Amino acid sequence: MTSVALMVGAPRVVQGVKIINPMGNEEMNPEAEKLLRRDIATGALNALQAEVNEPTLFDRHKA
């Protein structure tokens, strides 16, 4: 879905895990999944603060 978001012109895209569960991973234990969700959410918040001029894909680990 990342490529679709960029193709339609979404200004900021932070890649999740899977289409069916973008903010988690049911295969992880609850503590690890909580850290993953926090990582994705923090990456998204950082992406919102970034100035962009074109559709931009942010690495959730570095955003």
N, CA, C and O atoms as a Tripos MOL2 file, in Angstrom:
@<TRIPOS>MOLECULE
protein
  252   251    63     0     0
PROTEIN
NO_CHARGES

@<TRIPOS>ATOM
      1 N           0.8070   -1.1900    0.0000 N.3       1 MET1
      2 CA          0.0000    0.0000    0.0000 C.3       1 MET1
      3 C           0.8610    1.2690    0.0000 C.2       1 MET1
      4 O           0.3870    2.3510   -0.3450 O.2       1 MET1
      5 N           2.1030    1.1230    0.3830 N.am      2 THR2
      6 CA          2.9990    2.2760    0.3970 C.3       2 THR2
      7 C           3.1130    2.8840   -0.9920 C.2       2 THR2
      8 O           3.0540    4.1040   -1.1410 O.2       2 THR2
      9 N           3.2760    2.0440   -2.0110 N.am      3 SER3
     10 CA          3.4290    2.5590   -3.3700 C.3       3 SER3
     11 C           2.1550    3.2550   -3.8420 C.2       3 SER3
     12 O           2.2250    4.2420   -4.5750 O.2       3 SER3
     13 N           0.9930    2.7530   -3.4290 N.am      4 VAL4
     14 CA         -0.2750    3.3940   -3.7900 C.3       4 VAL4
     15 C          -0.3660    4.7740   -3.1520 C.2       4 VAL4
     16 O          -0.7550    5.7380   -3.8100 O.2       4 VAL4
     17 N          -0.0120    4.8720   -1.8840 N.am      5 ALA5
     18 CA         -0.0590    6.1620   -1.1890 C.3       5 ALA5
     19 C           0.8500    7.1830   -1.8690 C.2       5 ALA5
     20 O           0.4730    8.3440   -2.0290 O.2       5 ALA5
     21 N           2.0280    6.7590   -2.2610 N.am      6 LEU6
     22 CA          2.9520    7.6700   -2.9410 C.3       6 LEU6
     23 C           2.4340    8.0230   -4.3300 C.2       6 LEU6
     24 O           2.5700    9.1630   -4.7760 O.2       6 LEU6
     25 N           1.8390    7.0430   -5.0160 N.am      7 MET7
     26 CA          1.3340    7.2650   -6.3620 C.3       7 MET7
     27 C           0.1800    8.2670   -6.3900 C.2       7 MET7
     28 O           0.0680    9.0530   -7.3310 O.2       7 MET7
     29 N          -0.6720    8.2470   -5.3710 N.am      8 VAL8
     30 CA         -1.8020    9.1750   -5.3560 C.3       8 VAL8
     31 C          -1.4230   10.5280   -4.7610 C.2       8 VAL8
     32 O          -2.2430   11.4460   -4.7290 O.2       8 VAL8
     33 N          -0.1930   10.6520   -4.2920 N.am      9 GLY9
     34 CA          0.2890   11.9510   -3.8500 C.3       9 GLY9
     35 C           0.1620   12.2450   -2.3680 C.2       9 GLY9
     36 O           0.1800   13.4110   -1.9740 O.2       9 GLY9
     37 N           0.0350   11.2190   -1.5340 N.am     10 ALA10
     38 CA          0.0230   11.4640   -0.0910 C.3      10 ALA10
     39 C           1.3430   12.1440    0.2830 C.2      10 ALA10
     40 O           2.4100   11.6460   -0.0770 O.2      10 ALA10
     41 N           1.2900   13.2690    0.9950 N.am     11 PRO11
     42 CA          2.5240   14.0080    1.2490 C.3      11 PRO11
     43 C           3.5190   13.2660    2.1390 C.2      11 PRO11
     44 O           4.7280   13.3790    1.9400 O.2      11 PRO11
     45 N           3.0250   12.5160    3.1090 N.am     12 ARG12
     46 CA          3.9070   11.7990    4.0330 C.3      12 ARG12
     47 C           3.4000   10.3760    4.1870 C.2      12 ARG12
     48 O           2.2140   10.1530    4.4330 O.2      12 ARG12
     49 N           4.3040    9.4110    4.0410 N.am     13 VAL13
     50 CA          3.9370    8.0090    4.1630 C.3      13 VAL13
     51 C           4.9150    7.3430    5.1220 C.2      13 VAL13
     52 O           6.1290    7.4220    4.9360 O.2      13 VAL13
     53 N           4.3810    6.6890    6.1450 N.am     14 VAL14
     54 CA          5.1920    5.8960    7.0630 C.3      14 VAL14
     55 C           4.7320    4.4630    6.9050 C.2      14 VAL14
     56 O           3.5620    4.1560    7.1310 O.2      14 VAL14
     57 N           5.6320    3.5920    6.5230 N.am     15 GLN15
     58 CA          5.2730    2.2110    6.2490 C.3      15 GLN15
     59 C           4.9560    1.4640    7.5380 C.2      15 GLN15
     60 O           5.6830    1.5620    8.5260 O.2      15 GLN15
     61 N           3.8570    0.7170    7.5090 N.am     16 GLY16
     62 CA          3.4630   -0.1160    8.6420 C.3      16 GLY16
     63 C           4.0070   -1.5250    8.4740 C.2      16 GLY16
     64 O           5.0430   -1.7340    7.8420 O.2      16 GLY16
     65 N           3.2930   -2.4920    9.0510 N.am     17 VAL17
     66 CA          3.7570   -3.8730    9.0170 C.3      17 VAL17
     67 C           3.1110   -4.6440    7.8700 C.2      17 VAL17
     68 O           3.8050   -5.1260    6.9750 O.2      17 VAL17
     69 N           1.7910   -4.7600    7.8940 N.am     18 LYS18
     70 CA          1.0480   -5.5050    6.8870 C.3      18 LYS18
     71 C          -0.2190   -4.7390    6.5390 C.2      18 LYS18
     72 O          -0.6810   -3.8950    7.3070 O.2      18 LYS18
     73 N          -0.7680   -5.0400    5.3840 N.am     19 ILE19
     74 CA         -2.0190   -4.3850    4.9860 C.3      19 ILE19
     75 C          -3.1250   -4.7030    5.9860 C.2      19 ILE19
     76 O          -3.9010   -3.8190    6.3490 O.2      19 ILE19
     77 N          -3.2060   -5.9460    6.4330 N.am     20 ILE20
     78 CA         -4.2940   -6.3360    7.3230 C.3      20 ILE20
     79 C          -4.0870   -5.8700    8.7610 C.2      20 ILE20
     80 O          -5.0370   -5.8340    9.5430 O.2      20 ILE20
     81 N          -2.8680   -5.5190    9.1110 N.am     21 ASN21
     82 CA         -2.5810   -5.0800   10.4740 C.3      21 ASN21
     83 C          -1.4220   -4.0760   10.4350 C.2      21 ASN21
     84 O          -0.3160   -4.4000   10.8660 O.2      21 ASN21
     85 N          -1.6660   -2.8520    9.9180 N.am     22 PRO22
     86 CA         -0.5610   -1.9130    9.7160 C.3      22 PRO22
     87 C           0.1070   -1.4100   10.9930 C.2      22 PRO22
     88 O           1.2630   -0.9870   10.9580 O.2      22 PRO22
     89 N          -0.6010   -1.4490   12.1140 N.am     23 MET23
     90 CA         -0.0400   -0.9140   13.3610 C.3      23 MET23
     91 C           0.2970   -1.9990   14.3700 C.2      23 MET23
     92 O           0.3000   -1.7390   15.5730 O.2      23 MET23
     93 N           0.5800   -3.2030   13.9080 N.am     24 GLY24
     94 CA          0.9200   -4.2640   14.8380 C.3      24 GLY24
     95 C           1.3560   -5.5210   14.1170 C.2      24 GLY24
     96 O           1.4620   -5.5530   12.8910 O.2      24 GLY24
     97 N           1.6060   -6.5500   14.8980 N.am     25 ASN25
     98 CA          2.0030   -7.8440   14.3510 C.3      25 ASN25
     99 C           1.5300   -8.9090   15.3280 C.2      25 ASN25
    100 O           2.0840   -9.0630   16.4170 O.2      25 ASN25
    101 N           0.4950   -9.6430   14.9250 N.am     26 GLU26
    102 CA         -0.1050  -10.6340   15.8140 C.3      26 GLU26
    103 C           0.8250  -11.7880   16.1750 C.2      26 GLU26
    104 O           0.5210  -12.5700   17.0760 O.2      26 GLU26
    105 N           1.9400  -11.8980   15.4870 N.am     27 GLU27
    106 CA          2.8930  -12.9680   15.7790 C.3      27 GLU27
    107 C           3.8520  -12.5990   16.9170 C.2      27 GLU27
    108 O           4.5850  -13.4590   17.4060 O.2      27 GLU27
    109 N           3.8540  -11.3510   17.3350 N.am     28 MET28
    110 CA          4.7520  -10.8940   18.4070 C.3      28 MET28
    111 C           4.0830  -11.0500   19.7650 C.2      28 MET28
    112 O           2.8570  -11.0900   19.8670 O.2      28 MET28
    113 N           4.9030  -11.1370   20.8020 N.am     29 ASN29
    114 CA          4.3230  -11.1390   22.1420 C.3      29 ASN29
    115 C           3.8250   -9.7260   22.4430 C.2      29 ASN29
    116 O           4.2750   -8.7680   21.8150 O.2      29 ASN29
    117 N           2.9050   -9.5860   23.3930 N.am     30 PRO30
    118 CA          2.2930   -8.2670   23.6460 C.3      30 PRO30
    119 C           3.2820   -7.1440   23.9420 C.2      30 PRO30
    120 O           3.0710   -6.0140   23.5030 O.2      30 PRO30
    121 N           4.3430   -7.4280   24.6680 N.am     31 GLU31
    122 CA          5.3120   -6.3790   25.0020 C.3      31 GLU31
    123 C           6.0580   -5.9020   23.7560 C.2      31 GLU31
    124 O           6.2480   -4.7000   23.5660 O.2      31 GLU31
    125 N           6.4790   -6.8380   22.9130 N.am     32 ALA32
    126 CA          7.1960   -6.4830   21.6870 C.3      32 ALA32
    127 C           6.2790   -5.7510   20.7200 C.2      32 ALA32
    128 O           6.7040   -4.8160   20.0420 O.2      32 ALA32
    129 N           5.0110   -6.1770   20.6550 N.am     33 GLU33
    130 CA          4.0680   -5.5080   19.7630 C.3      33 GLU33
    131 C           3.8040   -4.0720   20.2230 C.2      33 GLU33
    132 O           3.6430   -3.1730   19.3980 O.2      33 GLU33
    133 N           3.7610   -3.8640   21.5240 N.am     34 LYS34
    134 CA          3.5700   -2.5100   22.0560 C.3      34 LYS34
    135 C           4.7360   -1.6110   21.6360 C.2      34 LYS34
    136 O           4.5210   -0.4560   21.2670 O.2      34 LYS34
    137 N           5.9490   -2.1220   21.6860 N.am     35 LEU35
    138 CA          7.1190   -1.3510   21.2510 C.3      35 LEU35
    139 C           7.0540   -1.0640   19.7540 C.2      35 LEU35
    140 O           7.4040    0.0320   19.3160 O.2      35 LEU35
    141 N           6.6090   -2.0410   18.9700 N.am     36 LEU36
    142 CA          6.4590   -1.8490   17.5340 C.3      36 LEU36
    143 C           5.4390   -0.7570   17.2460 C.2      36 LEU36
    144 O           5.6870    0.1240   16.4230 O.2      36 LEU36
    145 N           4.2930   -0.8100   17.9200 N.am     37 ARG37
    146 CA          3.2540    0.2030   17.7230 C.3      37 ARG37
    147 C           3.7600    1.5930   18.1020 C.2      37 ARG37
    148 O           3.4710    2.5740   17.4170 O.2      37 ARG37
    149 N           4.5080    1.6700   19.1840 N.am     38 ARG38
    150 CA          5.0630    2.9570   19.6090 C.3      38 ARG38
    151 C           6.0620    3.4700   18.5680 C.2      38 ARG38
    152 O           6.1070    4.6670   18.2850 O.2      38 ARG38
    153 N           6.8560    2.5710   18.0060 N.am     39 ASP39
    154 CA          7.8360    2.9240   16.9780 C.3      39 ASP39
    155 C           7.1360    3.5000   15.7480 C.2      39 ASP39
    156 O           7.5670    4.5210   15.2110 O.2      39 ASP39
    157 N           6.0620    2.8520   15.3020 N.am     40 ILE40
    158 CA          5.3260    3.3180   14.1290 C.3      40 ILE40
    159 C           4.6690    4.6710   14.4220 C.2      40 ILE40
    160 O           4.7500    5.5910   13.6080 O.2      40 ILE40
    161 N           4.0250    4.7890   15.5730 N.am     41 ALA41
    162 CA          3.3420    6.0380   15.9330 C.3      41 ALA41
    163 C           4.3360    7.1880   16.0790 C.2      41 ALA41
    164 O           4.0620    8.3000   15.6290 O.2      41 ALA41
    165 N           5.4730    6.9360   16.6960 N.am     42 THR42
    166 CA          6.5010    7.9730   16.8470 C.3      42 THR42
    167 C           7.0400    8.3950   15.4830 C.2      42 THR42
    168 O           7.2590    9.5800   15.2330 O.2      42 THR42
    169 N           7.2510    7.4160   14.6030 N.am     43 GLY43
    170 CA          7.7040    7.7290   13.2520 C.3      43 GLY43
    171 C           6.6970    8.5940   12.5110 C.2      43 GLY43
    172 O           7.0760    9.5130   11.7850 O.2      43 GLY43
    173 N           5.4020    8.3000   12.6960 N.am     44 ALA44
    174 CA          4.3540    9.0840   12.0430 C.3      44 ALA44
    175 C           4.3140   10.5080   12.5950 C.2      44 ALA44
    176 O           4.1620   11.4630   11.8320 O.2      44 ALA44
    177 N           4.4470   10.6560   13.8990 N.am     45 LEU45
    178 CA          4.4580   11.9980   14.4960 C.3      45 LEU45
    179 C           5.6600   12.8070   14.0200 C.2      45 LEU45
    180 O           5.5430   14.0030   13.7560 O.2      45 LEU45
    181 N           6.8020   12.1620   13.9120 N.am     46 ASN46
    182 CA          7.9920   12.8470   13.4090 C.3      46 ASN46
    183 C           7.8250   13.2310   11.9400 C.2      46 ASN46
    184 O           8.2750   14.2970   11.5200 O.2      46 ASN46
    185 N           7.1810   12.3680   11.1650 N.am     47 ALA47
    186 CA          6.9370   12.6660    9.7530 C.3      47 ALA47
    187 C           6.0290   13.8860    9.6130 C.2      47 ALA47
    188 O           6.2220   14.7040    8.7130 O.2      47 ALA47
    189 N           5.0420   14.0120   10.4990 N.am     48 LEU48
    190 CA          4.1450   15.1660   10.4520 C.3      48 LEU48
    191 C           4.8760   16.4800   10.7030 C.2      48 LEU48
    192 O           4.4490   17.5310   10.2240 O.2      48 LEU48
    193 N           5.9630   16.4270   11.4440 N.am     49 GLN49
    194 CA          6.7280   17.6330   11.7580 C.3      49 GLN49
    195 C           7.7130   18.0130   10.6540 C.2      49 GLN49
    196 O           8.2190   19.1350   10.6180 O.2      49 GLN49
    197 N           7.9770   17.0710    9.7590 N.am     50 ALA50
    198 CA          8.9530   17.3200    8.6900 C.3      50 ALA50
    199 C           8.3290   18.1470    7.5790 C.2      50 ALA50
    200 O           7.1660   17.9580    7.2240 O.2      50 ALA50
    201 N           9.1110   19.0580    7.0370 N.am     51 GLU51
    202 CA          8.6630   19.8460    5.9040 C.3      51 GLU51
    203 C           8.9180   19.0400    4.6310 C.2      51 GLU51
    204 O          10.0320   18.5750    4.3940 O.2      51 GLU51
    205 N           7.8820   18.8830    3.8240 N.am     52 VAL52
    206 CA          8.0240   18.1290    2.5740 C.3      52 VAL52
    207 C           7.4450   18.9460    1.4260 C.2      52 VAL52
    208 O           6.5280   19.7450    1.6180 O.2      52 VAL52
    209 N           7.9890   18.7380    0.2340 N.am     53 ASN53
    210 CA          7.5110   19.4220   -0.9690 C.3      53 ASN53
    211 C           6.9300   18.4540   -1.9810 C.2      53 ASN53
    212 O           6.3670   18.8750   -2.9920 O.2      53 ASN53
    213 N           7.0590   17.1810   -1.7250 N.am     54 GLU54
    214 CA          6.5610   16.1440   -2.6260 C.3      54 GLU54
    215 C           6.2600   14.9090   -1.7840 C.2      54 GLU54
    216 O           6.6790   14.8350   -0.6290 O.2      54 GLU54
    217 N           5.5430   13.9420   -2.3450 N.am     55 PRO55
    218 CA          5.2790   12.7170   -1.5770 C.3      55 PRO55
    219 C           6.5940   12.1080   -1.0760 C.2      55 PRO55
    220 O           7.5400   11.9130   -1.8400 O.2      55 PRO55
    221 N           6.6250   11.8150    0.2190 N.am     56 THR56
    222 CA          7.8610   11.3580    0.8610 C.3      56 THR56
    223 C           7.5940   10.1160    1.6960 C.2      56 THR56
    224 O           6.6570   10.0850    2.4940 O.2      56 THR56
    225 N           8.4220    9.0890    1.5100 N.am     57 LEU57
    226 CA          8.3500    7.8700    2.3090 C.3      57 LEU57
    227 C           9.3240    8.0010    3.4650 C.2      57 LEU57
    228 O          10.5220    8.1960    3.2580 O.2      57 LEU57
    229 N           8.8130    7.8940    4.6770 N.am     58 PHE58
    230 CA          9.6400    7.9790    5.8750 C.3      58 PHE58
    231 C           9.8920    6.5890    6.4240 C.2      58 PHE58
    232 O           8.9760    5.7720    6.5210 O.2      58 PHE58
    233 N          11.1400    6.3260    6.7820 N.am     59 ASP59
    234 CA         11.4800    5.0920    7.4920 C.3      59 ASP59
    235 C          11.0370    5.2790    8.9220 C.2      59 ASP59
    236 O          11.4940    6.2040    9.5940 O.2      59 ASP59
    237 N          10.1510    4.4150    9.4070 N.am     60 ARG60
    238 CA          9.6030    4.6060   10.7470 C.3      60 ARG60
    239 C          10.6690    4.5400   11.8270 C.2      60 ARG60
    240 O          10.4500    5.0310   12.9350 O.2      60 ARG60
    241 N          11.8100    3.9490   11.5330 N.am     61 HIS61
    242 CA         12.8930    3.8600   12.5170 C.3      61 HIS61
    243 C          13.7170    5.1390   12.5620 C.2      61 HIS61
    244 O          14.4120    5.3970   13.5460 O.2      61 HIS61
    245 N          13.6430    5.9610   11.4790 N.am     62 LYS62
    246 CA         14.4730    7.1530   11.4060 C.3      62 LYS62
    247 C          13.6480    8.4300   11.3010 C.2      62 LYS62
    248 O          14.1930    9.5300   11.3840 O.2      62 LYS62
    249 N          12.3340    8.2900   11.1170 N.am     63 ALA63
    250 CA         11.4950    9.4750   10.8900 C.3      63 ALA63
    251 C          11.4550   10.3660   12.1000 C.2      63 ALA63
    252 O          10.7960   11.4060   12.0800 O.2      63 ALA63
@<TRIPOS>BOND
     1     1     2 1
     2     2     3 1
     3     3     4 2
     4     3     5 am
     5     5     6 1
     6     6     7 1
     7     7     8 2
     8     7     9 am
     9     9    10 1
    10    10    11 1
    11    11    12 2
    12    11    13 am
    13    13    14 1
    14    14    15 1
    15    15    16 2
    16    15    17 am
    17    17    18 1
    18    18    19 1
    19    19    20 2
    20    19    21 am
    21    21    22 1
    22    22    23 1
    23    23    24 2
    24    23    25 am
    25    25    26 1
    26    26    27 1
    27    27    28 2
    28    27    29 am
    29    29    30 1
    30    30    31 1
    31    31    32 2
    32    31    33 am
    33    33    34 1
    34    34    35 1
    35    35    36 2
    36    35    37 am
    37    37    38 1
    38    38    39 1
    39    39    40 2
    40    39    41 am
    41    41    42 1
    42    42    43 1
    43    43    44 2
    44    43    45 am
    45    45    46 1
    46    46    47 1
    47    47    48 2
    48    47    49 am
    49    49    50 1
    50    50    51 1
    51    51    52 2
    52    51    53 am
    53    53    54 1
    54    54    55 1
    55    55    56 2
    56    55    57 am
    57    57    58 1
    58    58    59 1
    59    59    60 2
    60    59    61 am
    61    61    62 1
    62    62    63 1
    63    63    64 2
    64    63    65 am
    65    65    66 1
    66    66    67 1
    67    67    68 2
    68    67    69 am
    69    69    70 1
    70    70    71 1
    71    71    72 2
    72    71    73 am
    73    73    74 1
    74    74    75 1
    75    75    76 2
    76    75    77 am
    77    77    78 1
    78    78    79 1
    79    79    80 2
    80    79    81 am
    81    81    82 1
    82    82    83 1
    83    83    84 2
    84    83    85 am
    85    85    86 1
    86    86    87 1
    87    87    88 2
    88    87    89 am
    89    89    90 1
    90    90    91 1
    91    91    92 2
    92    91    93 am
    93    93    94 1
    94    94    95 1
    95    95    96 2
    96    95    97 am
    97    97    98 1
    98    98    99 1
    99    99   100 2
   100    99   101 am
   101   101   102 1
   102   102   103 1
   103   103   104 2
   104   103   105 am
   105   105   106 1
   106   106   107 1
   107   107   108 2
   108   107   109 am
   109   109   110 1
   110   110   111 1
   111   111   112 2
   112   111   113 am
   113   113   114 1
   114   114   115 1
   115   115   116 2
   116   115   117 am
   117   117   118 1
   118   118   119 1
   119   119   120 2
   120   119   121 am
   121   121   122 1
   122   122   123 1
   123   123   124 2
   124   123   125 am
   125   125   126 1
   126   126   127 1
   127   127   128 2
   128   127   129 am
   129   129   130 1
   130   130   131 1
   131   131   132 2
   132   131   133 am
   133   133   134 1
   134   134   135 1
   135   135   136 2
   136   135   137 am
   137   137   138 1
   138   138   139 1
   139   139   140 2
   140   139   141 am
   141   141   142 1
   142   142   143 1
   143   143   144 2
   144   143   145 am
   145   145   146 1
   146   146   147 1
   147   147   148 2
   148   147   149 am
   149   149   150 1
   150   150   151 1
   151   151   152 2
   152   151   153 am
   153   153   154 1
   154   154   155 1
   155   155   156 2
   156   155   157 am
   157   157   158 1
   158   158   159 1
   159   159   160 2
   160   159   161 am
   161   161   162 1
   162   162   163 1
   163   163   164 2
   164   163   165 am
   165   165   166 1
   166   166   167 1
   167   167   168 2
   168   167   169 am
   169   169   170 1
   170   170   171 1
   171   171   172 2
   172   171   173 am
   173   173   174 1
   174   174   175 1
   175   175   176 2
   176   175   177 am
   177   177   178 1
   178   178   179 1
   179   179   180 2
   180   179   181 am
   181   181   182 1
   182   182   183 1
   183   183   184 2
   184   183   185 am
   185   185   186 1
   186   186   187 1
   187   187   188 2
   188   187   189 am
   189   189   190 1
   190   190   191 1
   191   191   192 2
   192   191   193 am
   193   193   194 1
   194   194   195 1
   195   195   196 2
   196   195   197 am
   197   197   198 1
   198   198   199 1
   199   199   200 2
   200   199   201 am
   201   201   202 1
   202   202   203 1
   203   203   204 2
   204   203   205 am
   205   205   206 1
   206   206   207 1
   207   207   208 2
   208   207   209 am
   209   209   210 1
   210   210   211 1
   211   211   212 2
   212   211   213 am
   213   213   214 1
   214   214   215 1
   215   215   216 2
   216   215   217 am
   217   217   218 1
   218   218   219 1
   219   219   220 2
   220   219   221 am
   221   221   222 1
   222   222   223 1
   223   223   224 2
   224   223   225 am
   225   225   226 1
   226   226   227 1
   227   227   228 2
   228   227   229 am
   229   229   230 1
   230   230   231 1
   231   231   232 2
   232   231   233 am
   233   233   234 1
   234   234   235 1
   235   235   236 2
   236   235   237 am
   237   237   238 1
   238   238   239 1
   239   239   240 2
   240   239   241 am
   241   241   242 1
   242   242   243 1
   243   243   244 2
   244   243   245 am
   245   245   246 1
   246   246   247 1
   247   247   248 2
   248   247   249 am
   249   249   250 1
   250   250   251 1
   251   251   252 2
@<TRIPOS>SUBSTRUCTURE
     1 MET1         2 RESIDUE 1 A MET
     2 THR2         6 RESIDUE 1 A THR
     3 SER3        10 RESIDUE 1 A SER
     4 VAL4        14 RESIDUE 1 A VAL
     5 ALA5        18 RESIDUE 1 A ALA
     6 LEU6        22 RESIDUE 1 A LEU
     7 MET7        26 RESIDUE 1 A MET
     8 VAL8        30 RESIDUE 1 A VAL
     9 GLY9        34 RESIDUE 1 A GLY
    10 ALA10       38 RESIDUE 1 A ALA
    11 PRO11       42 RESIDUE 1 A PRO
    12 ARG12       46 RESIDUE 1 A ARG
    13 VAL13       50 RESIDUE 1 A VAL
    14 VAL14       54 RESIDUE 1 A VAL
    15 GLN15       58 RESIDUE 1 A GLN
    16 GLY16       62 RESIDUE 1 A GLY
    17 VAL17       66 RESIDUE 1 A VAL
    18 LYS18       70 RESIDUE 1 A LYS
    19 ILE19       74 RESIDUE 1 A ILE
    20 ILE20       78 RESIDUE 1 A ILE
    21 ASN21       82 RESIDUE 1 A ASN
    22 PRO22       86 RESIDUE 1 A PRO
    23 MET23       90 RESIDUE 1 A MET
    24 GLY24       94 RESIDUE 1 A GLY
    25 ASN25       98 RESIDUE 1 A ASN
    26 GLU26      102 RESIDUE 1 A GLU
    27 GLU27      106 RESIDUE 1 A GLU
    28 MET28      110 RESIDUE 1 A MET
    29 ASN29      114 RESIDUE 1 A ASN
    30 PRO30      118 RESIDUE 1 A PRO
    31 GLU31      122 RESIDUE 1 A GLU
    32 ALA32      126 RESIDUE 1 A ALA
    33 GLU33      130 RESIDUE 1 A GLU
    34 LYS34      134 RESIDUE 1 A LYS
    35 LEU35      138 RESIDUE 1 A LEU
    36 LEU36      142 RESIDUE 1 A LEU
    37 ARG37      146 RESIDUE 1 A ARG
    38 ARG38      150 RESIDUE 1 A ARG
    39 ASP39      154 RESIDUE 1 A ASP
    40 ILE40      158 RESIDUE 1 A ILE
    41 ALA41      162 RESIDUE 1 A ALA
    42 THR42      166 RESIDUE 1 A THR
    43 GLY43      170 RESIDUE 1 A GLY
    44 ALA44      174 RESIDUE 1 A ALA
    45 LEU45      178 RESIDUE 1 A LEU
    46 ASN46      182 RESIDUE 1 A ASN
    47 ALA47      186 RESIDUE 1 A ALA
    48 LEU48      190 RESIDUE 1 A LEU
    49 GLN49      194 RESIDUE 1 A GLN
    50 ALA50      198 RESIDUE 1 A ALA
    51 GLU51      202 RESIDUE 1 A GLU
    52 VAL52      206 RESIDUE 1 A VAL
    53 ASN53      210 RESIDUE 1 A ASN
    54 GLU54      214 RESIDUE 1 A GLU
    55 PRO55      218 RESIDUE 1 A PRO
    56 THR56      222 RESIDUE 1 A THR
    57 LEU57      226 RESIDUE 1 A LEU
    58 PHE58      230 RESIDUE 1 A PHE
    59 ASP59      234 RESIDUE 1 A ASP
    60 ARG60      238 RESIDUE 1 A ARG
    61 HIS61      242 RESIDUE 1 A HIS
    62 LYS62      246 RESIDUE 1 A LYS
    63 ALA63      250 RESIDUE 1 A ALA
